[in-house]
Amino acid sequence: MQADETDQSTAPSGRLVHKAEVSVYVAFIGAGFAFASWASRIPQVRDRLGVTPAALGLILLSIAVGSLLSLPATGVIVTRLGASRAVGASALILACGLGVAAVGYRWGVVPVIAGLFVLGFANSIWDVAMNVEGAAVEQRLGRAVMPRFHAGFSIGTVLGALVGAGMVALDVPVTAHLLGVSLVIAVVVPYSVRNFLEPVIHETHHDVVPRKALAAWTERRTVLIGVFVMCMAFTEGTGNDWLGIAMIDGHHASPAVGTLTLAVFLMAMTGGRWFGPGLIDRFGRAPTLRVSALIAFTGLMLVVFGHLLALAIAGSVLWGLGAALGFPVGMSAAADEPRFAAGRVSVVASIGYTAFLAGPPLIGFLGNHIGVLRALTVAAGLLALAALLAGQTRPPVARPAPDAQRIAT
């Protein structure tokens, strides 16, 4: 009788899964919208504060510091609260942090740093929780959808940037704009996540998950998936940060062509995330990711060593397509076993996000000595490593649950 009740409780209808899928899209789009909204007003914040580019870089680093400090604990937090409450609470906290920065920049640097630190801290919890829920929905649907959720984040960044550009054009004050964004995030996201499947997935495993969330750091497969994600994240982040500059400095392209090449790269990545799940369903994770890494490697080599501008632009398309699936599919692989998903996703995210922190200064340092274009070859080396590690994303062999093992003995 107890088994029958468990089966019924863990078999939500197609309607519930669909509602959860929509809610996950809202969470991803909302995260991208909030981040891009802040980014769209950085020039005005900089002008008001009157800081140098170096000082601005240190101010913006507070986001990364907040994220990295919270990431190691996110597995426990998401496990204790559940994905729905974790996303809802972190959305409220992020909205508060954004609001502090939006109001505080009028008085000086310290309130901005404090607000951005809170924003980064909340963003990590939000990110891990929505990836855990996205993987749960993916498992219930029985097909790959995680890359499309991450494409939703990209759509959110586009929406945030467009709204921000409109606010600048209309001369809307930074404070009014970002407080409005904070209000939207604080209302829409917590309301939407009520449809998450999380309570159904985790509520029967409270005795196992907290311990496993901490033990995930000692699991070989989890750590290697984290290294794979780090390699792919470095490749993605390097393209975002340095491709336009590399085209201008290395290929002597005009600023407009450099910006256009970056746009082509971003569109290729978004397209790869939207259409890539079909390839994963057909060929499997590991083969698809291995080929993806090799495609990105080929594209990056064309960008760096292609002597024709057209070849470099074509290479940026391959680079974007190849880099598209690594991060989201790595998150899916970390969440293969729902009971342990929060801890493992936290570990993979913690390792992977170091690429976004270390990547820009590393390429910049090398760029000072050998040029930005040649410095991009660091990403090529990491792509070769990613191709070797892609096999770690295969679903693990099913093992008896700890309770079942105790009963058997």
C-alpha positions as CSV (number, residue, x, y, z in Angstrom):
1,M,0.0,0.0,0.0
2,Q,2.8,2.4,0.9
3,A,4.5,1.7,-2.5
4,D,1.3,2.4,-4.3
5,E,1.0,5.8,-2.5
6,T,4.6,6.6,-3.4
7,D,4.0,5.8,-7.0
8,Q,1.0,8.0,-7.2
9,S,2.7,10.9,-5.4
10,T,5.7,10.7,-7.8
11,A,3.7,10.5,-11.0
12,P,2.3,14.0,-11.7
13,S,0.0,14.5,-14.7
14,G,1.2,15.9,-18.0
15,R,-0.6,19.1,-17.1
16,L,1.4,19.6,-13.9
17,V,4.7,18.8,-15.7
18,H,3.7,21.4,-18.4
19,K,3.0,24.0,-15.8
20,A,6.3,23.3,-14.1
21,E,8.1,23.6,-17.5
22,V,6.5,27.0,-18.1
23,S,7.5,28.0,-14.5
24,V,11.2,27.0,-15.2
25,Y,11.2,29.1,-18.3
26,V,9.9,32.1,-16.3
27,A,12.7,31.5,-13.7
28,F,15.4,31.4,-16.4
29,I,14.0,34.4,-18.3
30,G,13.6,36.4,-15.1
31,A,17.2,35.7,-14.1
32,G,18.5,36.9,-17.5
33,F,16.2,39.9,-17.5
34,A,17.3,41.1,-14.0
35,F,21.0,40.7,-14.8
36,A,20.8,42.5,-18.2
37,S,18.7,45.3,-16.7
38,W,21.4,46.1,-14.3
39,A,24.1,45.8,-17.0
40,S,22.2,48.1,-19.3
41,R,22.6,51.0,-16.7
42,I,26.2,50.5,-15.8
43,P,27.4,53.4,-17.9
44,Q,25.0,55.8,-16.1
45,V,26.1,54.4,-12.7
46,R,29.7,54.8,-13.6
47,D,29.2,58.4,-14.7
48,R,27.4,59.3,-11.5
49,L,30.1,57.7,-9.3
50,G,32.9,59.2,-11.4
51,V,35.1,56.1,-11.1
52,T,37.9,54.9,-13.4
53,P,37.5,51.7,-15.5
54,A,39.7,49.9,-13.0
55,A,37.6,51.0,-10.1
56,L,34.4,50.0,-11.9
57,G,35.9,46.6,-12.5
58,L,36.4,46.2,-8.8
59,I,32.9,47.3,-8.0
60,L,31.5,44.8,-10.5
61,L,33.7,42.1,-9.0
62,S,31.4,42.3,-5.9
63,I,28.8,40.3,-7.9
64,A,31.3,37.5,-8.5
65,V,32.4,37.5,-4.9
66,G,28.9,37.2,-3.6
67,S,28.2,34.4,-6.0
68,L,31.3,32.4,-5.2
69,L,30.7,32.8,-1.4
70,S,27.2,31.4,-1.6
71,L,27.8,28.6,-4.2
72,P,29.4,26.0,-1.9
73,A,26.4,26.2,0.5
74,T,23.7,26.3,-2.2
75,G,23.3,22.5,-2.2
76,V,22.3,22.4,1.4
77,I,20.1,25.5,1.1
78,V,18.2,24.1,-1.9
79,T,17.9,20.8,-0.2
80,R,16.5,22.3,3.0
81,L,14.1,24.8,1.3
82,G,13.3,22.9,-1.9
83,A,13.7,24.4,-5.3
84,S,10.5,26.4,-5.4
85,R,11.1,28.2,-2.1
86,A,14.8,28.6,-2.9
87,V,14.1,30.4,-6.2
88,G,11.3,32.4,-4.7
89,A,13.3,33.6,-1.7
90,S,16.4,34.3,-3.7
91,A,14.4,36.3,-6.3
92,L,13.1,38.5,-3.4
93,I,16.7,38.9,-2.0
94,L,18.1,39.7,-5.5
95,A,15.3,42.3,-6.0
96,C,16.3,43.9,-2.7
97,G,20.0,43.9,-3.7
98,L,19.2,45.4,-7.1
99,G,17.0,48.0,-5.3
100,V,19.9,48.9,-2.9
101,A,22.3,49.5,-5.8
102,A,19.6,51.4,-7.8
103,V,19.0,53.9,-4.9
104,G,22.5,53.8,-3.3
105,Y,24.5,54.8,-6.3
106,R,23.3,58.3,-5.7
107,W,25.2,58.4,-2.4
108,G,28.4,56.6,-3.3
109,V,30.3,53.4,-4.0
110,V,29.7,51.5,-0.8
111,P,25.9,51.1,-1.2
112,V,26.5,49.9,-4.8
113,I,29.0,47.3,-3.7
114,A,26.7,46.1,-0.9
115,G,23.7,45.8,-3.3
116,L,25.7,44.0,-5.9
117,F,27.2,41.6,-3.4
118,V,23.6,40.7,-2.2
119,L,22.5,40.4,-5.9
120,G,25.4,37.9,-6.6
121,F,24.8,36.0,-3.4
122,A,21.1,35.5,-4.3
123,N,21.8,34.8,-7.9
124,S,23.8,31.7,-7.2
125,I,21.1,30.1,-5.1
126,W,18.5,31.0,-7.7
127,D,20.7,29.5,-10.5
128,V,21.3,26.2,-8.7
129,A,17.7,25.8,-7.7
130,M,16.2,26.5,-11.1
131,N,18.7,24.1,-12.7
132,V,17.7,21.4,-10.2
133,E,14.1,22.0,-11.1
134,G,14.9,22.1,-14.8
135,A,16.6,18.7,-14.6
136,A,13.6,17.3,-12.7
137,V,11.2,18.5,-15.4
138,E,13.5,17.2,-18.1
139,Q,13.5,13.8,-16.4
140,R,9.7,13.7,-16.2
141,L,9.3,14.7,-19.8
142,G,11.8,12.0,-20.9
143,R,13.6,14.3,-23.4
144,A,16.3,16.9,-23.3
145,V,15.0,20.4,-22.6
146,M,17.7,21.9,-20.3
147,P,19.5,23.7,-23.1
148,R,16.2,25.4,-24.1
149,F,15.8,26.6,-20.5
150,H,19.3,28.2,-20.8
151,A,18.2,29.7,-24.1
152,G,15.4,31.2,-22.1
153,F,18.1,33.0,-20.0
154,S,19.6,34.4,-23.2
155,I,16.1,35.6,-24.3
156,G,15.8,37.3,-20.9
157,T,19.1,39.1,-21.3
158,V,18.0,40.3,-24.7
159,L,14.7,41.6,-23.3
160,G,16.5,43.3,-20.4
161,A,19.0,44.9,-22.7
162,L,16.2,46.2,-25.0
163,V,14.1,47.6,-22.2
164,G,17.2,49.2,-20.7
165,A,18.1,50.8,-24.1
166,G,14.5,52.1,-24.2
167,M,14.8,53.5,-20.7
168,V,18.0,55.3,-21.6
169,A,16.5,56.7,-24.8
170,L,13.5,58.0,-22.9
171,D,15.8,59.4,-20.2
172,V,14.2,57.4,-17.4
173,P,16.3,57.7,-14.2
174,V,18.3,54.6,-13.3
175,T,16.6,54.4,-9.9
176,A,13.1,54.4,-11.3
177,H,14.0,51.8,-14.0
178,L,15.8,49.4,-11.7
179,L,13.2,49.7,-8.9
180,G,10.6,48.8,-11.5
181,V,12.6,45.8,-12.5
182,S,13.0,44.8,-8.9
183,L,9.2,44.9,-8.4
184,V,8.6,42.8,-11.5
185,I,11.1,40.2,-10.3
186,A,9.8,40.2,-6.8
187,V,6.2,39.6,-7.9
188,V,6.4,37.4,-11.0
189,V,9.1,34.9,-10.1
190,P,7.9,33.8,-6.6
191,Y,4.3,33.6,-8.0
192,S,5.4,31.4,-10.9
193,V,7.6,28.9,-9.0
194,R,4.5,27.7,-7.0
195,N,4.1,25.3,-10.0
196,F,7.5,23.6,-9.5
197,L,7.5,19.8,-9.2
198,E,10.1,20.0,-6.4
199,P,8.0,19.0,-3.4
200,V,7.0,15.8,-5.2
201,I,10.6,14.9,-6.0
202,H,12.3,15.5,-2.7
203,E,9.9,15.1,0.2
204,T,10.4,11.4,0.6
205,H,14.2,11.7,0.8
206,H,14.9,14.2,3.6
207,D,17.0,11.6,5.5
208,V,19.5,11.1,2.7
209,V,19.9,14.4,0.8
210,P,21.5,16.7,3.4
211,R,24.4,14.4,4.0
212,K,24.8,13.7,0.3
213,A,24.7,17.4,-0.6
214,L,28.0,17.8,1.4
215,A,29.5,14.5,0.2
216,A,29.1,15.5,-3.5
217,W,32.5,17.3,-3.3
218,T,34.2,13.9,-2.9
219,E,32.5,12.2,-5.9
220,R,34.8,11.7,-8.8
221,R,32.1,11.9,-11.5
222,T,30.6,15.1,-10.0
223,V,34.0,16.8,-9.9
224,L,34.9,15.7,-13.4
225,I,31.5,17.0,-14.7
226,G,32.4,20.3,-12.9
227,V,35.7,20.4,-14.7
228,F,34.0,19.7,-18.0
229,V,31.5,22.5,-17.3
230,M,34.4,24.9,-16.4
231,C,36.1,24.2,-19.7
232,M,32.9,24.9,-21.7
233,A,32.0,27.9,-19.5
234,F,35.5,29.4,-20.1
235,T,35.0,28.9,-23.9
236,E,31.6,30.6,-23.7
237,G,32.7,33.4,-21.5
238,T,35.8,34.1,-23.6
239,G,33.6,34.5,-26.6
240,N,31.3,36.9,-24.8
241,D,34.0,39.0,-23.4
242,W,36.8,39.0,-26.0
243,L,35.5,38.0,-29.5
244,G,34.6,41.5,-30.6
245,I,37.9,42.9,-29.4
246,A,39.8,40.0,-31.0
247,M,38.2,40.7,-34.4
248,I,39.0,44.4,-34.2
249,D,42.6,44.1,-32.9
250,G,43.6,40.8,-34.6
251,H,41.7,40.9,-37.9
252,H,41.6,44.7,-38.2
253,A,37.8,44.7,-38.5
254,S,35.8,47.8,-38.0
255,P,34.1,48.3,-34.7
256,A,30.8,47.6,-36.4
257,V,32.0,44.3,-37.8
258,G,33.5,43.4,-34.5
259,T,30.2,43.9,-32.7
260,L,28.3,42.1,-35.5
261,T,30.6,39.1,-35.1
262,L,29.8,39.0,-31.4
263,A,26.1,39.2,-32.3
264,V,26.5,36.3,-34.7
265,F,28.3,34.3,-32.0
266,L,25.5,34.9,-29.5
267,M,22.8,34.0,-32.1
268,A,24.6,30.8,-32.9
269,M,24.8,29.9,-29.3
270,T,21.1,30.6,-28.7
271,G,20.2,28.6,-31.7
272,G,22.4,25.7,-30.6
273,R,20.7,25.6,-27.2
274,W,17.2,25.7,-28.8
275,F,17.7,23.0,-31.4
276,G,20.5,21.0,-29.7
277,P,18.1,18.9,-27.5
278,G,16.9,16.9,-30.5
279,L,20.5,15.8,-31.2
280,I,20.9,14.8,-27.6
281,D,17.7,12.7,-27.7
282,R,18.9,11.0,-30.9
283,F,22.6,10.4,-30.3
284,G,23.0,10.7,-26.5
285,R,24.7,13.2,-24.2
286,A,28.3,12.1,-24.4
287,P,28.6,11.8,-28.2
288,T,26.8,15.1,-28.8
289,L,28.9,17.0,-26.3
290,R,32.1,15.5,-27.7
291,V,31.3,16.5,-31.2
292,S,30.1,19.9,-29.9
293,A,33.5,20.5,-28.2
294,L,35.3,19.6,-31.5
295,I,33.0,21.9,-33.5
296,A,33.8,24.8,-31.1
297,F,37.5,23.9,-31.3
298,T,37.4,24.1,-35.1
299,G,35.5,27.4,-35.0
300,L,37.9,28.9,-32.6
301,M,40.9,27.8,-34.7
302,L,39.3,29.5,-37.7
303,V,38.8,32.7,-35.7
304,V,42.4,32.7,-34.5
305,F,44.3,31.4,-37.6
306,G,41.9,32.2,-40.4
307,H,43.6,34.8,-42.5
308,L,40.3,36.0,-44.2
309,L,37.8,38.0,-42.2
310,A,34.9,35.9,-43.7
311,L,36.6,32.7,-42.4
312,A,36.9,34.2,-38.9
313,I,33.2,35.2,-38.9
314,A,32.3,31.7,-40.1
315,G,34.4,30.3,-37.3
316,S,32.5,32.4,-34.7
317,V,29.3,30.6,-35.9
318,L,30.9,27.2,-35.3
319,W,32.3,28.4,-32.0
320,G,28.9,29.5,-30.8
321,L,27.2,26.4,-31.9
322,G,29.8,24.1,-30.3
323,A,29.8,26.0,-27.0
324,A,26.1,26.1,-26.6
325,L,25.3,22.8,-25.0
326,G,28.2,22.2,-22.6
327,F,27.0,24.2,-19.6
328,P,23.3,23.3,-19.6
329,V,23.8,19.6,-20.3
330,G,26.5,19.5,-17.6
331,M,23.9,20.7,-15.2
332,S,21.5,17.9,-16.4
333,A,24.2,15.3,-15.9
334,A,24.9,16.6,-12.3
335,A,21.2,16.2,-11.5
336,D,20.7,12.7,-12.9
337,E,19.7,11.3,-9.5
338,P,17.0,13.6,-8.1
339,R,17.7,12.9,-4.4
340,F,21.3,14.2,-4.7
341,A,20.7,16.8,-7.4
342,A,21.0,19.9,-5.3
343,G,24.4,19.1,-3.8
344,R,25.8,17.9,-7.1
345,V,24.5,20.9,-9.1
346,S,26.0,23.2,-6.5
347,V,29.4,21.5,-6.8
348,V,29.3,21.6,-10.6
349,A,28.2,25.2,-10.6
350,S,30.9,26.2,-8.1
351,I,33.7,24.6,-10.3
352,G,32.2,25.9,-13.5
353,Y,31.7,29.5,-12.4
354,T,35.4,29.9,-11.6
355,A,35.8,30.2,-15.4
356,F,33.7,33.3,-15.5
357,L,35.8,34.8,-12.7
358,A,39.2,33.8,-13.9
359,G,38.7,33.9,-17.6
360,P,38.6,37.6,-18.3
361,P,41.8,38.5,-16.4
362,L,43.7,35.5,-17.8
363,I,42.9,36.4,-21.4
364,G,43.6,40.0,-20.7
365,F,47.0,39.2,-19.2
366,L,48.0,37.0,-22.1
367,G,46.6,39.6,-24.5
368,N,49.0,42.1,-23.2
369,H,51.9,39.9,-24.2
370,I,50.8,38.0,-27.3
371,G,47.7,39.8,-28.4
372,V,44.1,39.0,-27.6
373,L,43.5,37.0,-30.8
374,R,46.4,34.5,-30.0
375,A,45.4,34.5,-26.3
376,L,42.1,32.8,-27.3
377,T,44.0,29.6,-28.0
378,V,43.8,28.9,-24.2
379,A,40.1,28.2,-24.8
380,A,41.1,25.8,-27.5
381,G,43.2,23.8,-25.1
382,L,40.3,23.6,-22.6
383,L,38.0,22.5,-25.4
384,A,40.3,19.5,-26.1
385,L,40.1,18.6,-22.4
386,A,36.3,19.0,-22.5
387,A,36.1,16.5,-25.4
388,L,38.0,14.0,-23.3
389,L,35.7,14.5,-20.3
390,A,32.4,14.4,-22.2
391,G,32.0,10.8,-21.4
392,Q,31.5,11.7,-17.7
393,T,28.0,13.1,-18.6
394,R,26.6,9.7,-19.4
395,P,23.8,8.7,-16.9
396,P,25.2,6.7,-14.0
397,V,24.4,3.0,-13.7
398,A,21.4,2.6,-11.5
399,R,22.2,1.4,-8.0
400,P,20.0,0.3,-5.2
401,A,19.0,3.1,-2.8
402,P,20.6,3.1,0.6
403,D,17.4,2.0,2.3
404,A,17.0,-0.9,-0.1
405,Q,20.5,-2.0,0.6
406,R,19.8,-2.0,4.4
407,I,16.7,-4.0,3.9
408,A,18.5,-6.5,1.7
409,T,21.2,-7.1,4.3
